[in-house]
Amino acid sequence: MISPVELFVGLRYLRAKRRTRFVSFITLISLVGIALGVAALIVILSVMNGFEGELRGRLLSMSAHGYVTGPSRVTRDWRELADKVAAHPGIAAAAPVVELEGMIQSGRELRGVLVHGVDPAYERLLAETPINFLEGDLDTLQPGSRGMILGRLLALNLGLRLGDGVVLLIPRPVGDGTLQPVLERFVLRGVFEVGLQDHDDRLALINGQDAADILGLGPERTAVRFRATDVMAAPAIASSLAAELGPGTISSDWTIENSSYFRAIRLEKMMMSLILSLIIGVAAFNIVASLVMVVTDKTNDIAILRTLGMRANAVVRVFFVQGAVIGWAGVFVGIVLGVVLALNVPVIVPVLEQMFGFQIMPGDVYYVTQIPSELELADVATIAIAAFVLTSLATLYPARRAALVNPAAALRYE
């Protein structure tokens, strides 16, 4: 325990005398450096969390949280299966889908395409937020109508307008294991925009029965997709569905289907954290330097305290108090500053853009025109604990050096 005497002496050493103003300046720089480092870490991680949430929302706006399918990627009695999946705890809605991969042609333009055969009635229940249709809607996808809805970039690259015809080339598996090309003509009935190139430049929607007819599935579907009430619970729900529906059932979820995106974001967050942690590290070394100079300056004082009966461990605690107050005050200021900035990023960024006359994320370059921010208490707690530990460790060397002062040698010429 730190005694009142040790606390008093440690706090008294924080006050600068005229000849130790330089030491106090370094102390102030250390405190400011720690505060800036902690605040920068909180703000950057909040912005990265915001971008992750924005990416997740855009990815899942045109896809489900997970799906289940049969052994051969064919779901028999899909209506019964959809009802079972929808009734599972934690699932908000379920819908059938037929997934195809092939090529789409308009004139001389030929593009790869991922086709989702959907049922409009089920698909509306599946979508957590309404699909952003620029033209048309899901009602145009009626069985046998050969209607198609394309992503904005795909329609633009093919030079298509509403009512234009396209040719869909799909490889259909036949009995002997080979693939037979199937050509089907469709008419563009709508255009959507998600804000992700994988959807806007590659995805096409057609009626589920039309897609099943192309593959020769009859009334069957390739999978049943679901939307969970909690998107983060989707992996556990997919696993429990596979176990509940019996052997041969295959399940997957959005974390598996889009793992590369979120792995890249986690890597960026880790690297940004390491880089910004260097600011706190440099500030911690400044604490070491300032305390070493204080120890050198207070050598005679330490010797007098030792001769008055203060033990070496008590001297360690005196300088630990001084260093801890500097470090912990910097951490506290940094947490407050970082939380305030992270909560007000959408307000602060437009002010800075207007002040300096430039746009950080212009709409003609990025799909996201505002910097999102999502503050997580776990990040704040982790940063605070790490900074507290680092600044506390920075006091150990100077404090131990102070405890090793020899009173007789220090006072020999006094």
C-alpha positions as CSV (number, residue, x, y, z in Angstrom):
1,M,0.0,0.0,0.0
2,I,1.1,3.6,-0.7
3,S,1.4,5.6,2.5
4,P,0.2,9.2,2.8
5,V,3.8,10.4,3.0
6,E,4.8,8.6,-0.2
7,L,1.7,10.0,-2.0
8,F,2.5,13.5,-0.7
9,V,6.1,13.4,-1.8
10,G,5.3,11.9,-5.2
11,L,2.7,14.5,-6.0
12,R,4.9,17.3,-4.7
13,Y,7.6,16.3,-7.2
14,L,5.1,17.0,-10.0
15,R,5.3,20.7,-9.2
16,A,8.1,22.4,-11.1
17,K,10.7,24.6,-9.7
18,R,12.4,27.3,-11.8
19,R,15.5,25.1,-12.5
20,T,13.4,22.1,-13.5
21,R,11.0,23.7,-15.9
22,F,12.5,21.6,-18.8
23,V,11.7,18.4,-16.9
24,S,8.2,19.6,-16.4
25,F,7.9,20.4,-20.1
26,I,8.9,16.9,-21.0
27,T,6.4,15.6,-18.5
28,L,3.7,17.7,-20.2
29,I,4.7,16.4,-23.6
30,S,4.5,12.8,-22.3
31,L,1.0,13.4,-21.0
32,V,-0.2,15.0,-24.2
33,G,1.5,12.2,-26.3
34,I,-0.3,9.5,-24.3
35,A,-3.6,11.4,-24.6
36,L,-3.3,11.8,-28.4
37,G,-2.3,8.2,-28.8
38,V,-5.2,6.8,-26.9
39,A,-7.7,9.2,-28.6
40,A,-6.3,8.3,-32.0
41,L,-6.6,4.6,-31.3
42,I,-10.2,4.9,-30.1
43,V,-11.3,7.1,-33.1
44,I,-9.5,4.9,-35.7
45,L,-11.0,1.7,-34.4
46,S,-14.4,3.2,-34.2
47,V,-14.2,4.3,-37.8
48,M,-12.9,0.8,-38.8
49,N,-15.9,-0.7,-36.9
50,G,-18.2,1.7,-38.8
51,F,-16.7,0.6,-42.2
52,E,-17.1,-3.0,-41.2
53,G,-20.7,-2.5,-40.2
54,E,-21.4,-0.6,-43.5
55,L,-19.7,-3.4,-45.5
56,R,-21.7,-6.0,-43.7
57,G,-25.0,-4.2,-44.2
58,R,-24.3,-3.8,-47.9
59,L,-23.2,-7.4,-48.4
60,L,-26.3,-8.7,-46.6
61,S,-28.8,-6.4,-48.3
62,M,-28.8,-8.7,-51.4
63,S,-27.9,-11.9,-49.7
64,A,-29.0,-13.9,-46.7
65,H,-27.4,-14.5,-43.3
66,G,-27.1,-18.2,-44.1
67,Y,-28.6,-21.1,-46.0
68,V,-29.2,-24.8,-45.9
69,T,-29.3,-27.3,-48.8
70,G,-29.4,-31.0,-49.6
71,P,-26.6,-33.4,-50.4
72,S,-26.5,-32.7,-54.1
73,R,-27.2,-29.0,-53.8
74,V,-30.9,-29.7,-54.5
75,T,-33.6,-29.0,-51.9
76,R,-36.6,-31.3,-52.2
77,D,-39.9,-30.2,-50.6
78,W,-38.5,-26.8,-50.2
79,R,-41.8,-25.3,-48.9
80,E,-41.7,-27.7,-45.9
81,L,-38.0,-27.0,-45.4
82,A,-38.6,-23.3,-45.6
83,D,-41.3,-23.6,-42.9
84,K,-39.0,-25.6,-40.6
85,V,-36.2,-23.1,-41.1
86,A,-38.4,-20.1,-40.4
87,A,-39.8,-21.7,-37.3
88,H,-36.2,-22.3,-35.9
89,P,-35.4,-20.1,-32.8
90,G,-33.5,-16.9,-33.8
91,I,-34.6,-16.9,-37.5
92,A,-36.8,-14.1,-38.7
93,A,-37.6,-15.3,-42.3
94,A,-36.6,-18.0,-44.8
95,A,-36.8,-18.1,-48.6
96,P,-35.9,-20.5,-51.4
97,V,-33.3,-19.7,-54.0
98,V,-31.8,-21.2,-57.1
99,E,-28.2,-20.2,-57.7
100,L,-26.7,-20.3,-61.2
101,E,-23.4,-19.2,-62.6
102,G,-22.9,-18.4,-66.3
103,M,-22.4,-15.7,-68.9
104,I,-24.7,-12.9,-70.0
105,Q,-24.6,-11.4,-73.5
106,S,-26.0,-8.2,-75.0
107,G,-24.8,-7.4,-78.5
108,R,-21.1,-7.9,-78.5
109,E,-20.7,-7.5,-74.8
110,L,-20.2,-10.7,-72.7
111,R,-19.9,-10.8,-68.9
112,G,-19.8,-13.4,-66.2
113,V,-22.9,-13.4,-64.0
114,L,-24.2,-14.9,-60.8
115,V,-27.9,-15.5,-61.1
116,H,-30.3,-15.8,-58.1
117,G,-33.7,-17.3,-58.9
118,V,-36.0,-15.9,-56.2
119,D,-39.6,-16.0,-55.3
120,P,-40.8,-12.3,-54.9
121,A,-43.2,-13.1,-52.0
122,Y,-40.6,-14.9,-49.9
123,E,-37.8,-12.5,-50.9
124,R,-39.6,-9.5,-49.4
125,L,-39.7,-11.2,-46.1
126,L,-36.1,-12.2,-46.3
127,A,-34.8,-8.6,-47.0
128,E,-34.1,-6.8,-43.7
129,T,-34.1,-3.5,-45.5
130,P,-35.8,-2.8,-48.8
131,I,-33.7,-3.5,-51.9
132,N,-32.5,-0.2,-53.5
133,F,-34.2,-0.5,-56.9
134,L,-33.3,2.3,-59.3
135,E,-35.9,1.0,-61.8
136,G,-38.5,-1.8,-61.6
137,D,-39.2,-4.0,-58.5
138,L,-39.5,-7.7,-57.6
139,D,-43.1,-7.9,-58.9
140,T,-41.7,-8.0,-62.4
141,L,-40.2,-11.4,-61.8
142,Q,-43.3,-13.5,-62.5
143,P,-43.0,-17.2,-63.5
144,G,-42.6,-17.6,-67.2
145,S,-42.2,-13.9,-67.8
146,R,-38.5,-14.2,-68.5
147,G,-37.9,-11.0,-66.6
148,M,-34.5,-10.1,-65.2
149,I,-33.2,-7.5,-62.8
150,L,-29.5,-6.5,-63.0
151,G,-27.0,-4.6,-60.9
152,R,-26.4,-1.0,-62.0
153,L,-22.8,-1.6,-63.1
154,L,-23.6,-4.8,-65.0
155,A,-26.5,-3.1,-66.8
156,L,-24.3,-0.1,-67.6
157,N,-21.4,-2.2,-68.9
158,L,-23.8,-4.2,-71.1
159,G,-25.3,-1.0,-72.4
160,L,-28.8,-2.1,-71.4
161,R,-32.1,-0.2,-70.8
162,L,-35.4,-1.4,-69.5
163,G,-37.1,-3.6,-72.1
164,D,-33.8,-4.7,-73.8
165,G,-33.2,-8.4,-74.3
166,V,-30.2,-10.4,-73.1
167,V,-29.0,-13.9,-73.6
168,L,-28.1,-16.0,-70.6
169,L,-25.7,-18.9,-71.1
170,I,-25.8,-21.4,-68.2
171,P,-23.9,-24.8,-68.1
172,R,-26.4,-27.4,-67.0
173,P,-25.2,-30.8,-65.6
174,V,-26.5,-33.9,-67.4
175,G,-26.7,-37.5,-66.3
176,D,-23.2,-38.6,-67.2
177,G,-21.5,-35.9,-65.2
178,T,-20.8,-33.5,-68.2
179,L,-22.1,-30.0,-68.7
180,Q,-24.5,-29.0,-71.4
181,P,-24.8,-25.3,-72.3
182,V,-28.3,-23.8,-72.2
183,L,-29.2,-20.6,-73.9
184,E,-32.1,-18.6,-72.6
185,R,-33.4,-15.2,-73.6
186,F,-34.5,-12.7,-70.9
187,V,-35.8,-9.1,-70.8
188,L,-34.4,-6.4,-68.5
189,R,-37.2,-5.4,-66.1
190,G,-35.3,-3.6,-63.4
191,V,-32.0,-2.3,-62.0
192,F,-30.8,-2.2,-58.4
193,E,-27.8,-0.7,-56.7
194,V,-26.2,-2.0,-53.5
195,G,-22.9,-0.1,-53.5
196,L,-20.6,-3.1,-53.7
197,Q,-19.0,-4.1,-57.0
198,D,-19.5,-7.9,-56.3
199,H,-23.3,-7.3,-56.4
200,D,-23.7,-4.3,-58.7
201,D,-21.4,-5.7,-61.4
202,R,-22.1,-9.4,-61.2
203,L,-25.5,-10.2,-59.7
204,A,-28.8,-10.9,-61.6
205,L,-32.2,-11.7,-60.3
206,I,-34.8,-13.9,-62.1
207,N,-37.8,-15.8,-61.0
208,G,-37.1,-19.0,-59.0
209,Q,-39.2,-21.2,-61.3
210,D,-37.5,-19.9,-64.4
211,A,-34.1,-20.6,-62.9
212,A,-35.2,-24.1,-61.8
213,D,-36.4,-24.8,-65.4
214,I,-33.0,-23.9,-66.8
215,L,-31.3,-26.5,-64.6
216,G,-34.1,-29.0,-65.1
217,L,-35.0,-29.1,-61.4
218,G,-38.8,-29.0,-61.9
219,P,-40.4,-27.7,-58.7
220,E,-37.3,-28.0,-56.6
221,R,-34.8,-25.4,-55.5
222,T,-31.0,-25.4,-54.8
223,A,-31.2,-24.0,-51.2
224,V,-33.3,-22.3,-48.6
225,R,-31.8,-19.1,-47.3
226,F,-32.6,-17.5,-43.9
227,R,-32.3,-14.2,-42.1
228,A,-31.5,-14.3,-38.4
229,T,-32.8,-11.8,-35.9
230,D,-29.2,-11.3,-34.7
231,V,-26.8,-11.3,-37.6
232,M,-23.9,-12.2,-35.4
233,A,-25.8,-15.4,-34.3
234,A,-26.1,-16.7,-37.9
235,P,-23.0,-19.0,-37.7
236,A,-24.4,-20.8,-34.6
237,I,-27.9,-21.0,-36.1
238,A,-26.5,-22.5,-39.4
239,S,-24.7,-25.2,-37.4
240,S,-27.7,-26.1,-35.3
241,L,-29.9,-26.3,-38.4
242,A,-27.5,-28.7,-40.0
243,A,-27.6,-30.9,-36.9
244,E,-31.4,-30.6,-36.6
245,L,-32.3,-31.4,-40.2
246,G,-30.2,-34.6,-40.2
247,P,-27.3,-36.1,-42.1
248,G,-26.6,-34.9,-45.6
249,T,-27.8,-31.3,-44.9
250,I,-25.2,-28.7,-45.8
251,S,-25.3,-25.3,-44.1
252,S,-23.3,-22.1,-44.4
253,D,-23.4,-18.5,-43.2
254,W,-22.3,-15.0,-44.2
255,T,-19.1,-15.2,-42.3
256,I,-17.9,-18.1,-44.5
257,E,-19.3,-16.7,-47.7
258,N,-17.6,-13.3,-47.3
259,S,-14.7,-14.3,-45.1
260,S,-12.1,-12.5,-47.3
261,Y,-13.7,-9.1,-46.8
262,F,-13.8,-9.3,-43.0
263,R,-10.4,-10.9,-42.8
264,A,-9.0,-7.9,-44.7
265,I,-10.7,-5.5,-42.3
266,R,-9.4,-7.3,-39.2
267,L,-5.9,-7.2,-40.7
268,E,-6.2,-3.4,-41.3
269,K,-7.5,-2.9,-37.8
270,M,-4.6,-4.8,-36.3
271,M,-2.0,-3.0,-38.3
272,M,-3.6,0.4,-37.5
273,S,-3.6,-0.5,-33.8
274,L,0.1,-1.5,-33.9
275,I,1.1,1.7,-35.7
276,L,-0.9,4.0,-33.5
277,S,0.3,2.2,-30.4
278,L,3.8,3.5,-31.2
279,I,2.5,7.0,-30.2
280,I,1.7,5.7,-26.7
281,G,5.1,3.8,-26.7
282,V,7.0,7.0,-27.5
283,A,5.1,8.9,-24.8
284,A,5.9,6.1,-22.3
285,F,9.6,6.5,-23.1
286,N,9.2,10.2,-22.4
287,I,7.9,9.4,-19.0
288,V,11.0,7.2,-18.4
289,A,13.3,10.1,-19.6
290,S,11.5,12.7,-17.4
291,L,11.6,10.5,-14.3
292,V,15.2,9.7,-14.8
293,M,16.0,13.5,-14.9
294,V,13.8,14.0,-11.8
295,V,15.7,11.2,-10.0
296,T,19.0,12.9,-11.0
297,D,17.8,16.3,-9.8
298,K,16.4,14.9,-6.5
299,T,19.4,12.8,-5.6
300,N,20.1,14.8,-2.4
301,D,16.4,14.8,-1.5
302,I,16.2,11.0,-1.8
303,A,19.4,10.7,0.3
304,I,17.9,12.8,3.1
305,L,14.6,10.8,3.0
306,R,16.7,7.6,3.3
307,T,18.6,8.9,6.2
308,L,15.3,9.9,7.9
309,G,14.3,6.2,7.7
310,M,12.4,5.9,4.4
311,R,13.0,2.4,3.0
312,A,14.0,1.6,-0.6
313,N,10.6,0.3,-1.4
314,A,9.0,3.5,-0.2
315,V,11.3,5.5,-2.5
316,V,10.1,3.2,-5.4
317,R,6.5,4.0,-4.6
318,V,7.2,7.7,-4.4
319,F,8.4,7.8,-8.0
320,F,5.8,5.3,-9.1
321,V,3.1,7.7,-7.9
322,Q,4.7,10.5,-9.9
323,G,4.9,8.5,-13.1
324,A,1.5,6.8,-12.7
325,V,-0.2,10.2,-12.2
326,I,1.4,11.5,-15.5
327,G,0.5,8.3,-17.4
328,W,-3.0,7.7,-16.0
329,A,-3.9,11.4,-16.4
330,G,-2.9,11.1,-20.1
331,V,-4.9,7.9,-20.5
332,F,-8.0,9.5,-18.9
333,V,-7.8,12.6,-21.1
334,G,-7.2,10.4,-24.2
335,I,-10.3,8.2,-23.4
336,V,-12.5,11.2,-22.9
337,L,-11.2,13.0,-26.0
338,G,-11.4,9.8,-28.1
339,V,-14.9,8.9,-27.1
340,V,-16.2,12.4,-27.8
341,L,-14.5,12.5,-31.2
342,A,-15.7,8.9,-32.1
343,L,-19.3,9.7,-31.2
344,N,-19.2,12.9,-33.3
345,V,-17.2,11.8,-36.4
346,P,-20.2,12.3,-38.8
347,V,-20.5,15.9,-37.4
348,I,-16.8,16.8,-37.3
349,V,-15.8,15.5,-40.7
350,P,-18.2,17.8,-42.7
351,V,-16.9,20.8,-40.7
352,L,-13.3,19.9,-41.6
353,E,-14.2,19.4,-45.2
354,Q,-15.9,22.8,-45.4
355,M,-13.1,24.5,-43.5
356,F,-10.3,23.1,-45.8
357,G,-12.3,23.0,-49.0
358,F,-12.0,19.3,-49.9
359,Q,-14.1,16.1,-49.6
360,I,-12.5,13.2,-47.9
361,M,-14.7,10.6,-49.7
362,P,-16.1,12.0,-52.9
363,G,-19.3,10.3,-54.2
364,D,-17.8,9.8,-57.7
365,V,-15.0,7.7,-56.3
366,Y,-16.4,5.9,-53.2
367,Y,-19.8,4.3,-52.6
368,V,-19.7,5.5,-49.0
369,T,-19.7,9.4,-49.0
370,Q,-19.7,9.8,-45.2
371,I,-17.2,8.4,-42.7
372,P,-19.1,6.0,-40.4
373,S,-18.2,5.5,-36.8
374,E,-19.3,2.7,-34.4
375,L,-17.9,3.0,-30.9
376,E,-17.5,-0.3,-29.0
377,L,-17.0,-0.4,-25.3
378,A,-14.7,-3.4,-25.6
379,D,-12.3,-1.5,-27.8
380,V,-12.2,1.4,-25.3
381,A,-11.7,-0.9,-22.4
382,T,-8.9,-2.8,-24.1
383,I,-7.1,0.4,-25.1
384,A,-7.5,1.9,-21.6
385,I,-6.1,-1.2,-19.9
386,A,-3.2,-1.6,-22.3
387,A,-2.3,2.1,-21.9
388,F,-2.6,1.9,-18.1
389,V,-0.3,-1.1,-18.0
390,L,2.3,0.4,-20.4
391,T,2.5,3.7,-18.5
392,S,2.8,1.9,-15.2
393,L,5.6,-0.2,-16.4
394,A,7.4,2.9,-17.7
395,T,7.8,4.1,-14.1
396,L,9.6,1.0,-12.8
397,Y,13.1,1.6,-14.1
398,P,13.4,5.3,-12.8
399,A,11.8,4.2,-9.5
400,R,14.3,1.4,-9.0
401,R,17.1,3.7,-9.9
402,A,16.0,6.2,-7.2
403,A,15.9,3.4,-4.6
404,L,19.5,2.5,-5.4
405,V,20.8,6.0,-4.4
406,N,23.5,5.7,-1.7
407,P,22.7,8.3,1.0
408,A,26.4,8.5,2.1
409,A,27.7,9.1,-1.4
410,A,25.0,11.6,-2.2
411,L,25.6,13.7,0.9
412,R,29.3,13.4,1.1
413,Y,30.0,16.9,-0.2
414,E,26.9,18.7,1.2
